[in-house]
Amino acid sequence: MASLDNFDPEDFLRTYWQKKPLLIHQALGNTETLISPDELAGLACEAEIESRLVSFQQKKWYLRHGPFSESDMSQLPRSHWTLLVQAVDHVSPKIAQLMDKFRFIPNWRLDDIMVSYATKGGSVGPHFDNYDVFLVQTRGQREWQLGQLCGESNPLLDHPDLMLLDNFECQQRFVLSPGDILYIPPRYSHWGIAKDNNCITCSIGFRAPAMADIIAEYAEQLGQGVISQQRFQDLNPKLQDNPGEISHHVIDQLQGLIVKAVDDHDALQDWFGQYMTQAKYEHETDGIIETEQGLTEKILAGHSVFRDSATRFAYILGSDQTKFFCNGQCWQLDNRYTALAKLLCGQTTFSAEDFTEWLELSHSRKLLITMFETGQLYFQND
């Protein structure tokens, strides 16, 4: 596993993760080559890529959504604006490799990498997030101010599009240079301001689904299963003194039915693995499907194989089987294929030797061929 410099993952998870901020000096080298302002601006002009511009002019905050044109870019003011492009790791191999530095956090937690370019004074304002984030400075300098812990009760500025804090209380200040990383836990308010006209920051975000969404989504899944045909039935009904009463006996019975419905560990595994590996954006393939024999020969010929950076892989180990998840789909594998699931989840590049033994088994060969046909795996020269 690739690692950060001047960083201890075990100490971080024990001491800082979801507890308190951490500044990591010079955790990465050669960050200036990851992406340039012109490259980022080019991505912001593409219709299929999510982008936005935040500016602060004449004491007012403004937000514009992309895609943008070259004319839009050329007409921007000299300072106090920020261009943000979402999921750059899905389209930039260099940015995608940056994600490998953070594999000490499970795959299902990782979201994507947003990249921002800012001119001097550029910022998105004081705010807080409900998820963990690593802020990687790759070019220029940015000052970060950290403030109070926040929640839904904190007052916000009256703005139709931006959720900015009305009362930000700066408690710490850091100036990040290329290679520095700042970790910020959920709900810690923060405010980043570019110190120059060459400021690029990569934000590695993490998935933190709301419990309300988890319960609602799982309930919907349950409702489509066996219980969709079940109806509430009276058990041992008793004559009541008043027909308007809902008895405790009924509530106890109802609670028992609900607990029984959700008390299925295997069903919860299946749902959670599929839910947390759902692709954030629709995946497109080139439409070229080779024969099984052709793909097998190509792998064995030594062509390098890559995992698509937008693909989400995860697995759950069981006593007699391994559940492998890919972009919301579940593959039930017996435990002789556990090593394959671990291989696919633990690496982003593969050699012919990695797949040789798995191509000899029909079930694993079918899985690998499907991964190629749907674009989750691809050859370097494709």
N, C-alpha and C positions, 0 to 999 in steps of 0.2 A: 504494500500500500504506500503510495506517495505521501510524503509528510511535509508539514510546514517547518520552517526553521524557528529556533527559539521557542518551541512549543511542546508541551507534554499533554497528549490527548487524555490520558487517564486523570491527571490532575485537573484538567479543564472540565471534564464531565463531573468530577467529584465536587469541585469548588465553584465553578462559574456557570455551567450550563443551566439556563432558566433561573439563575439566582442573581448574578451581578455582572456588570460590564467588564471587559478585559481588553486592554491595548496590547497588541503583539508587534513589537518593533522588528522590522526587516524580516518578516516571515517568508517573503518570496523575493526572488531575484529576477531581473530582466523582464519586469512587468510592462515596460514601455512598448514592447513588441507585440503585446496581446491584441490590441486593436487601436486604430488611430481615429481622430475626430472625423476625418473624411469618410472612413469606412462606416462609422456609426451613422453619420448623416445619410450615407447611401442606403443603409438598411431602413432608416426612418422614411425613406421615399417609396418603399415597397408596400403594396396594398395589403399583403397577407401578414405583415408584421405589425404588432401592436406598438404604437409609439405616442408620445405626447411632449408638449412644450410647456414649461412652467416659467413664468417671468414675473418680475416685481418692478413695476414702472409707476412713477408718480404716486407712491405709497399705496398701490393696489396690486393684488395678486391676480394673475391671468392664467388660464389653462386652455390649451388647444390640443386637439387630438389629430394624429396622423391618419393616413399617409400625407407627407409633405412633398412639395415640389422644390426643385432647385431654386426657383424664384422666391419661395417662402424662406429658404435658408439664407439667401443673399440679402434679404431685406430685414434681417434681425438686427436689433440694436447691438452696440459694441459690448455691453456688459449686462449683468443681472438677469440672465436667462439660463435655463437648464433643459437639455434634451434628454429624454429617458426612453430607452428601447427595451422592451420586455423579451425574455426568453432568447437572448442572444446566443446562449449555448446551443440552441437547436439549429443554428445556421452557421456558426463559426467554430471550426474544430479547435482553434487555439483557446477560445473561451470555454469550450466544452471540457478541455483538459484541466482547466482550473478547478472544475467540480471534483476531480479525483483527489484533490488535496483535502477534501472535507468528508471522505468516506468513513471517518470515525463516527459519523452519524449514520444510522440505517438508511438505506435507499428510499424506503417508503416515506421518510420524513423530508427528503430533499425535494425542493420545488423547481426553481429555475434561477437563472442569473440575469438580473436586470443591469444594464450598463447605462450610466449617465455621463454626459459631457456638459460641463458648465463653464461659462465665462466668468471673469472676476466679479464677485458678489452674487453669482448665481446660486440659487437655493430652491428647495421645494417647501420651505417654511418649517416652523416648529410643529411636530406631530408625534404620534406614537403608533406602533404597530402591534398587532395581536399575535405576532409570531417572532421567532428568533431570526436574527440576521447577522451575517458577517459582512462588513464593509471593507472592501479591498481597494486600496489606493493604487492605481496603476500609472497615472501620469499627474504631474503638477502637485499642488497641495490643496488640502481642504481642512478647514477648522471645524471640528465637531464640538458642539455644546451638548452636554447631557443634563437632563433635568429630573423632575419628579416622576414617580410612578403615577400612572394615569389609569382611568377607567371611563365608563360611559357617563359618569356624573361630571367629568371635567368640561367646563364651558368651551365651546368652539367659536371661531370667528364666523360671522354671518357671510358665508360664501356658498354659492350654489353647487360647486363642484369639488372644492378642496376642503378636507377635514383638518383644519389647522387650529392649534390651541390658542385660545384667547389670552391665557395667562401662563407663560412659560417661565419656569424658575431655574435658571442656569446654576448647576452645582459643580460641574467639572468641565474643563476645556482641554481638547487635544488637537494638535496639528499633525495631520497624517501626510507623509511623503511616500513616493513610490515604494512599494514593498511592505508598507505598514498595513495592519489589519485591526479593525475595531469590532469586537463582538458586542452586540446589544441584545439583552433578553427581551421577552415580550413586555409591553406596556411601559417600558422606560422611554420617556419623552426625549427627543433628540432633534438637533437642528444643525445641518451641515451647510457651510458657506465656502464657496470656492475662493481661494486666495490669489488665483491667477487665471489667465485665459487658456490654460492647457490642462484643465482639471478633468480627469476621468476616474470614476469610481465604479467598481463592480459590486453589486449587492447580491450575495448568495442567500436566498430566502428559503425558509423551511415551512412545510405544510403543518398546519395546526387546526384541524377541523373543529368547528364548534360542536359541543355536545348536543345542542338542539338539532343540528344537521345530522349528526350520527344517529340519533334516536329516530328522527323522521325518516331518514333514508333506509335504515334497517327495518323499521316498521312497514315501510312500503314493500320491501323485499319479502318480509314475512307474509304480508297480505296477498302476495302473488303466489304463495306456496300452498301447502296442504291446508293451512288454516283458512284459506279463502272459501272453502266449502263448509266450514264449521259454523254452527250457530249456538248462541247461548241457550242453555237448557236449565230449567229449574230442577234442582236436586233436593229431595225431601222438603217440598213446599209445606208451609204451615199457615193455618188460618190466622189472619191479622186482625187486630182490633180496629185499625183504621186503614182503608185502602190506599191512602196517600203516602204511607210510610215506605221508604226504601230500607229494608232491614240490613243489619250488620251481617247477617247470614249471606245475603246476596253479594255484598261488597267483598266478603271473605272469599266467596266462590269465584267472583270475577278476578280478584287478585291472583288466586291460584291458577286460573286459566292463562292470565298474562305471563306470570312467572314461568309456567310450563312452556309457553310458546317461545320465550326468549332463552330458556335454559337448554340450549342446544349448541354445545361447544363447536362441533364440526360445522354447523350451518353458519355460526358467527365467523369462524375462520375463513370459510369460502367467501362470505360477503365482504369482510374487511380487506382481505387480500385483493379482491377485485375492485373494491371501492377506492383503495389507496394507490392502485396502479393505473387508474383511469388516466388516459392521456389528456393533458390540459388543452391541447390544440388538435384539430383533426389531422390525422396522419395521411400523407399522400405518397404513393409509390410511383415509380417511373412507368409502370404498366408492363414491364418486360418480365415474363415468367419463363424461366428455363426448365428443361426437363430435369427430373430427379437425377438421372444419370449424368447430365451435363453439370449440374451443381456439385455432385459428389466428385466428379473428375476434377473440377476446378479447385475444390478445397484440397484434394489430395495432391494437386500439382504444386501446391505451396503458395497460392495466392493469399495475401494478408486479408484477414476478415475483421470488420469493424462493427461495433454495436451502434445503432442509430442513437444519437444523443438525446432525442426526444422520447425514446422508449423507456418505459418504467418496468423493471424486473424486480421480483421479490419471491421468496419461498417461505413455506412453513413446514417444519419437520414434524412427522407423526411417528407412531410406533411401527407401522408397517407400510407407510407411504409418505411421499413428499408432495406437497401441493406447490406447483410452480405457477406464478402469476405473471402475465405479460399484458400490459395495456388493457386491464379490465377483464382479461380472460383467464380461466383456471385450467391447468393441466394436472390431472391426477397421475402421479408417477409412483411405481413401486420403488422401494428404497435402493435398488441397485442403480437407479438414475439420480440419486441424491447428489453425487459428485458433479453431474452435468448441470443441475440447477445451481449449485454453488459456483461453478465455473462461469456460467452465463451472468450471474448476478455480481460476481466479484471482479470481473475484468471488463474492459471496454475494447480491447484489441485481442485478436486470437491468431494462432498459427495453425498450420495443418496438423501438427502433432497434438494440439488441444482437442481436435475433433475426430482423429483417426479411429479410435476404439468405438466412439459413439455412432459412427457411420456404419459400423458392422451390425448394429442392433436395430431391428425394424422400427421399434417404437421411438427410440431417440433419433433415428434418421428422419422419421416423419416430422418430429418436432423441429429439428434443425431446418429441414426443407421449408416448413411452414414459416419459420422465422425469416428465411431469405425471401420467400414469395411475398410476404407482407411488409418487407422493408425494415424489419427490426435488426436484421443482420445484412451486411452488404460487403462486396469486395472493394478493395481500395481503388481499382481501376474502373469501377462502374461510373 
